[in-house]
Amino acid sequence: MLGSPRGAAAPSAASEGDAITNDPVAEGAPVDRSHPAPQPSAPAPDSPAPDAPAPAPDAPAPAPDAAASDGPPAARTRRTGWIVAVALLAVGAIALAVGLVLLLLQLQTMQERLDEQDQRIQEQQDRIEEQDELIEQKETFGAAMQELLNTAARFETVDVGGLVPQGHLTYLAANAWRHRHDAAGLDRDIADVATATADLAKQLSDAQAAASANASGSAYETVLDELGSGFVTTSIDDADTLCGEDVAGCVVSADPRVVHIDAADDAMPYMSDWLRTGVAYHEFAHVLQVTNPEPTEVALSAFGGDLETMADCFALTYLDGWSLDHRVWVSANQYWDVTLGYGHVCDEPQRQAVRDWHAQLGYVSQPVSQ
Ligand SMILES: [Zn+2]
């Protein structure tokens, strides 16, 4: 059926596809569908005409859920923006944290390297200080050793041998070489050298005091102090018993720097200071023989190995006017014929052998490597 004419119907109704057959324009008039229909100047009221057909009850209505879940486009953009922003912040925070951790690790590594360098520098410093200390100790030892050698050199004018322990000096120098990297060892060596120097210095001072005094008040001691530089002691005692035979005097090899004089012989009426002097020379030769064994061994060949004729020769060589046989007048008509010695007056070659022997006695300074 045809609907009633609605004049300028709402264009929305036309665009919504109402039945074209209801459009009055379409009736009998050409339609230009490429152009929209002319718009009225004022919209018609929304309410449909009373006789307008109602929409079909079964027309599909827009789904309410779809409209609610999608929401407005602007809200979705803002939410997406927040998500992106939060995600970017999270990524940035993680990157910052990782960066900080890496930085801390790098700083820690650098600190460890600095600590290692500090430790190495400290170790090098310690080694340098140890070297400096060792150098100082070696200089101290060298000075102490030189003082010891200088003190030992003062024994060069003494004929009595065995006073300077040369082997000990060499041992002390060798110790310092062994301890050249050992500060504590060098300290002990320095102390040992100082002790050795003090021992030698005390021997010298004691000898000087002994030489300047005459405890026995005898001619023997006067001679022995001079010949022995104070290192030989005079003991007037029972020499016959001590040495096991009838002697005017003797020397025991176990204590070679003591000359024993037989008191009984010394008390004989013929005894004089001249005879005492000759006896002292003879006994002093024994002191030299015992305390200088190596050169004595060589010199003895000139005397057939006889220590006594060699000792007599020493007295004959160095004591002017000395002889082995003496006639001693004790009164106007009494005399003693006294023989001191072993009956052999040495010849010139033997006397030269004694001089050669005597020239090499006593201490001779020797270089000590340090
Ligand atoms: Zn003798």
Residues whose N, C-alpha, C, O or C-beta is under 5 A from the ligand:
A	BS01	ZN	E308 A311
